[in-house]
Amino acid sequence: MTSAGPAGRRPNILILMADQLSGVWFPDGPAPFLRAPNLGALAGRSARFANAYTASPLCAPARAAFMSGQLPRRTRVYDNAAEFGSDIPTYAHHLRRAGYATALSGKMHFVGPDQLHGFEERLTTDIYPADFGWTPDYRKPGERIDWWYHNMGSITGAGVAEITNQYEYDDEVAYNACRKLYDLSRGADARPWCLTVSFTHPHDPFVARRRYWDLYARAPELEPPEAIPYDAQDPHSQRILDACDWRRYDITDDQIRRARQGYFANISYIDDKIGEIMGVLRDTRQEAVVVFLSDHGEMLGDRGLWFKMNFFDPSARVPLMIAAPGMPAGRVDTPVSTIDLLPTLADLVALPMEEVSPWTDGQSLVPVASGADRAPVVMEYAAEASVSPMVAIRDGRWKYTACLADPEQLFDLHADPGERIDLAGDPAHAGTVERLRAMAAARWDLNAYDAEVRQSQARRWIVYEALRNGAYFPWDYQPLMQASERYMRNHMNLDILEESKRFPRGE
């Protein structure tokens, strides 16, 4: 366990989160073609986990898992409309209990009436709804819910815009994060702090501001990746394509290039916003453990698939970089999980691990950064485009997937990083399949898991329809602002106010 810092004061923590940013573009920090100098600078002083995986390749399940250190079956956040229970400890709870000031600026896709989950302060509302309206329904396999399912319009509509719904949101996220860092620098609160800043880019739609779009005008990486014909796709990939209404669109190579250009452009936008935040941290002479990660990835046309919702690396792998004392900078190839962040933070700030360990499925990455092993990484998915819960294991070079509705899959990621050769039926790999099948069976009762998800969905459909009948009181977070405590008011002394709001003083 690392030390608590000078004079016993625990270190500050800054968590920077992107949305739908695939780890395949961060093999060792940002890939060289990406215009991301601020993330590149952070990578240079970070432990860089080249094979970090989400706990679930969808927003709300991934984020609940990242915050709690628990897999979706344990949090019961199976999909983007499942309630995150208030009794589940998150890293914000653990840190706040230990004396931290905890704040969130941006997206976390909490569903349910608790919109804080341990954060003492939330600086923005969320970008997505907090109710049960996006609940899938396993009772209706193949049903497409048009008003909220993904569709290929994100590809055909890719292009340039100076303001969008998502830019409006992320501009606000960055502004509030910088304002909070300025407030923290002025010393009114002596506690150590944990600030989480969570953006919605580069999530589709693939629309970018001109100055970022033009950065990638001639990038070779815009070229369409190899697509697999629909009839040759595995059953789950076929369901994803059907859920995305692929037959209604005739996607051209130029549209694919434009979608990829918009995606890369918005990585550069996020890099700029992170540069603003890191600049305020530097200018106010504050130090912090800095974490950068994403909730899940983006297929971006690989295999002919888009968005996420599967266990292939572009969807399931995420960037994860941690700059902290006690974690040497450098590339770490050991597979790890986003659920490892909670025990890692606890370890870095010297929280009693016996009070944290019962509430997490993850492992501290502090020893992993110095060469220690980690147990095999596991993932779960039980949301749209699935018809029964799906599970996966990344064990060294192997990735194994299982589902009651689909054939097993086995990929050798060392020999076949593109995951094109399914070895599950190859007699030469029968021993590996049997070992991983036994590992999965010891962890998951898939029949019981399936029943739990179906019960949750059915309950939520009833509750949602009831709550939308008559007066409706949404759970969407309303940011609080104490206007009478800002700027100058008549219960304040002007001289004291001006002095206390200045940092640095006397220069």
N, C-alpha and C positions, 0 to 999 in steps of 0.2 A: 504494500500500500504506500502511495506517495505521501510526502509531507504536506501539511496544511498551508505552508507558505510562511513568509516572514512574520515573526511575533505571533504565530499561531493563527493568523487570519487566513481563512480559506480563499482560494482564488476565485475571481469573477469568471463567468462562463458566457460566451457568446455562441449561439447555435444559429447557423445560416442554412436555410433549407430551400431547395428548389423543388419544382413539381414536374414529374414525368421526365426527368433528366436521366438518360441511360448511362450506366457505368461503362458501356463499351466505348464511349467517347472520352473516358477518363482512365486509360490503362495505367497511367502513372502521373497523375495530375491531368490537366486538359491536354487533349491531343494537339500536336504541333500546329495543325491548320486552324484551330480555333483561336479567334481573337479574344483571349481571356487573360490579360496580363495580371489582373488582381488575383484571380484564382491560381494562376501560375506562381505568383509570389507566395501565396499561402501554401501551395504544394511544396515549395522549396524548403519550408520549415515544418512540414507535417509528416506524421506517419500516414502513408498513403495505402489504403487497403484496396488492392486491385481487383479482388474478388469478393466484394461486399454484396449481399443479397437482401432484398426486401423480405419481410415476413409474409407479405401477400401482395400480388401485383395489381392493386387497386387502392384508391386514395384513402378512404376512411379506415378500412381494415389495416392498411399499412401504417397509418399515422397513430391509430390507437395502439398498435403493437410497438411501434418505435417509442411512444411515450411511456408505455407501461412495462416494456421488456417482456411482454407475453404474446403468445401466438393467438390468432383470431379465435380459435375454438375456446380458448380460455377467457378472452375478453368478451366474447359473444358478438363482436363487431364483425359480422360475416360479409357485409356488403356496404354500399354507400348510404344506406338508410337504416342501419342497425344502431340502437342506442348504446352509447359508451357509458357504462355504469359508474355512478358517482363513488362507489365503494372500492374502485380499483385504483391502487396507488400508482401514480406516475412519477417521473423524475421531478416534476414540479412540486408534487407533494413531499417527496423525500427531501429535496433541497430546502423547501420552505420550512419544513419541520426542523431542519438543522440551522435555521436562522437566515436563510437567503431571502432577498427580495426577488420575486419571480414575475416576469412580464412576458407577454406575447404580442408581437406585432405581425398580423397576417393570418394566413390560412392554417387551420388544423382540422377542418371538416368534422367537428364534433356534432353528433346527432343526439338530440334529447334536451331536456330542460337545463342540465348542467352544461354551461358553455365556458367553464373556467378550468376544471380538472386540475386544480392545484395552483394555477396562475393567480397571483394576487391582483394582477392588473392586466387587462386586455385593451390594447390601444386601437384596434380596428374591429369592425364586424368581420364576418366570414364572407367569402365569395360564393359559397354554395348553401343550399337550404339545410336547415337543422331538423326537419321533420321526417316522417316515414314515407314521403311521397315517392321516393326512388326505390321502393322495395321490389326485388325480383319475385317470381312466383314459380317454384318448381312444379306446381300442379298444372302448369300450362307450358310444357316444353315446346320450344320453337316460337312462342309468342314474342313479338317485337313491340316494345312500348315506345311508340314513335316520338313522343314529346320529350323524352330524356335520354334515350339510348344514343350512343355514338353513331354517326353515319359518315359516309365518305365526303360529305360536304366540306369537311375540314381540309381535304386535299384539293378539291376542285376550287375552293374559295381562297386558297393561299395567295398572299400578295402583300401589298404595302398599305399601311394606314398610320397616321400620326397619333391617333387616339382610338382606343378600343375599350371594351368593358374590362379586359384584363390589364391593359396599361393603366387605366384609371385606378384600378385596385393596387397594383404593385408600386405605382408612384406614391400612393398614400402609405403603403407599408414601409417603404424606405424612408419617407419623410418622418413618420412617427417613430421609427427606430432611431434615426439620427437625433430627433428631439429628445427622446428618452435618454440617450447616451449623454447629451449635454446636461440634462437634469441630474443624472447620476454623478457627473463630474463635479457638481457644485457642492456635494458633500452634505446635503440635508439629511440623507439617510446613510448611516455609517455601516449598514449591513453589506456583506458581499452580495453580488447580484448575479442572476441568470436571466439573460435576455434571449428569447427565441424570436428569430425573424424569418418568416416563412412566406415565400413568394409563390405565385401561381404559374409563372413562366418557367420553362418553355412549353408548358402544356398547350395542346392545340386549342383553338384554331391557329394555323401557322401564318399569322399576320404580324408583320414587324414594321417598325419605323424605318424610314428610308435610310438613315445614316447607318443603321445596323444591317439592313438588307444588302446594301451595296458592298459591304465588307466581303461578301461571299459570291460575288457575281461570276467569278470564273473558277470556283473551287472544284477540283476533280471529285470531291466527296458528294457533290450534288447528283452524280449519275445514279440512275435507278439500280438498286441491288437486285440480285437474282430472285425472281418470284417462283413459287411452286404452284402449278395448276390446281384449281379447286379440287378436282377429283383425286389428286395425289396427296392432298393435305390429310393430316390426322383428324379424327372426328371432332376434337375440341376446336382445332383451328377452323374447320368448316363451320362450326357453330358461331365462332367469333365473326367470320365473314358474313354469315347470315344475319347475325345480330346487328352488324354494321350496314346492312341493306346493300350489299355490294352489287347486286344485280341491277340496281337502278342507275348505276354509274358506269361510264366508259372512261376509266382513268387512263390518261395519256402519260407518256414519258415526261413531257414538259411539265405537266401538273405535278408529277412526283418530284421533279427537280425543284419546282417552286415551293412545294411543301417542305422539302429538306432545307432549302435556303431560308425559309421563314423560321424553321426550328433552330438552325445554327445561329441565325441573326439574334434570336431571343436569348440564346446562351450569352452572347456578347452584351445584350441589354442587362441581363442579370449580373454579369461581371461588373458592369458600370455601377449598378446599384450597390453591389458588395464593396466596390472601391470607395463609394461615398461613405458607407458605414465604417469601413476600416480607417478611412481618413479622419472621421470624427473621433474614433477610438484613439488614434495616434495623436491628434491635435489636443485632445483633452488629457493626454498623458495617463491613460488608464491601461491596465494590462488585463488580459483575460485568456483563459483556455478558449481556443476557437475551433469549432466543429463545422464542417461543411458536408452536407449529404442531400439526398433526394428521397422521396417516398417510394418511388418505383421508376421504371424506365419507360421507353417508347420504342416500338418496333420500327417505325419510320420506313415502312415498305419492305423490310427484310422478310423473306419468304412470301411476300405478297400481303403481309399483315401490317396493321397499323394499331397505334395506341398501346394497350397493355393486355391484362386479363389472361396471361399465360406464363409458363415457367421458362420459356426460352430466354437466353441471356439478355438480348436487347430490352426485353420487358421486365425481367426480374433482377437484373444486376444494376447497382446504383453506385455513384461516386461516394466515397467516405474518406475524409481527410480530417485528422485531429492534430492540432498544434498545441502541445502541452508539455510542461516540464515532466520528466519521467517517461516520455514516449519519444524515442529517438526518431528523427526525421529519416525517411526512406521508404522504399516500396516494400509492402508486405503482401505476399502471394497467397497466404493461408486463407481459405474461404471463411468469411465471417458474416454476421447478420446485423441488420439495423436494431434488432432487439438487444444487441450487446451494448448499445450506447448507455442505457440506464446503469447497469453495473459498472461500466467504465467510468462514468461521471462520479458515481459513489466512491469508486476506488481513488480517483484523482483528487477528490476533496476530503478524503479520509473519513467517510461515513462508516459507521459500524456495519460491516458487510452481513453480519448475522441478522440485522434488522431489515436488510434489503433483499437478500438471497431468496427467502421464501416467496417473494412476490415477483420473481422474474424467471423466465426461461433462458435468458441470455447469460453470457460469460464476459467478464472484464477483458478488454482488449489491451490493457496495460502490459501484461506479460506476453501477449501475442505479438505486440509490436517489437518485442525483444527476442522473438524466435520461438516462443512456446506454442504448442499445438492448441487447436480448438476442436471440440467435438463436431461431428458432421452438422452442417447447416440444414435446417428444415424450413419448408414453406407450406402455406395452405391457401386455397382459393375456393370460394363458395358463393359467387355472385353472378352477374349477368353473363350469358353465354355458357354457363355451366348448367348441368342438370342434376349434379350430385357433387359433394365436396371432392376436390382434387388435392393431392398432397405431393410433395417433392422432397428429395434428399440430395444435397450436394456433399459428397464424401470424396475428398481428394480430387482425382481426375474424373470421377463418375457423377453423373446426374441421373437420378431415377425418379420417375413419376408413376403415380397410381391413382385410380378412380374406379368406383364400382361400375361406372357406365362405359369406360374406355379401356382399351388394351394398355398394358404397362409399356413404358418407354425406358430405354437406357442409352445414354450418350457418353462417349469418351471425349471430354472437353480438351484433353491434351492433343489427341490425334485428330479430332474433328470439332474445332472450336465453333464452326457454323452450325453444329447440331443437325447435320443432314443425314447421318447414318444411324438409324435406330437399331441398336444391338440386342434389344430385348428378346428377339426370337432366334438369335445366333447361338447354336450349341456351344461354340467356343467360349461364350460368356455366361453360360447357364449358372455357374457357381457365383458369379458376381450378382446376377439377378436374384438368385435365391437368398444370398446374404442380405441384400438391400430390401428384398421383400419381407424377410423376417424382421429387419430393423423397423420397417414401416408398420408391420402388424403389431409389434411390441409397443409402438407409440400411439397408433390410431385404431380405434374400432370404427371403421368407416360406416357401418350400418347405423351405429348409435349416432355418429356425427351427422349423417344424412337426416335422421329423425329430428335431431335438435334444430337443424337449419330449417327444415320444413315447418316445425312448430313455431319457430320464431317468425318466419315469413307470414304464416297464417294469422298469428296474433296481431302483427303489425298492420296487415291489410284491414282487419276489423277496426283497430284503434284509429288508423288514419282516416278511414271513411267516416267514422263517428265524429272525430274532432273537426272535420271540414263541414259538418252539417250544423248550420247555425253560426253563432258568434265564434270567431276564430282568433286565438291569441298565440301568435307564432313564437317559437323558441329562438329565432334568430337573434344573435347577440347585438344588443344596443350599447355601443361604447359610452361609458360614463365620462362626463366632463364637468368638473367643478369650476364653472366660469368665474365664480366670486373669489376663487383662490389663485387666479391667473392674473399676471400683469399687476397694475396698481389698483388697490381698492382702499376705502376709507377706514378699514380696521387695521391697516398696515402703516408702518413708518416708512416714508419714502426713502430716506437715507439707508435704513437697514435693508430695505428691499433691493435697492440698486447694488449695494455691496454684496448681498448674499447671492444674487443672480449672476454675478460676474465670475468667469473663470477663463484664464488664470487672473489672479489679482495682483496689482502692483507692478505690472510690466509696462 
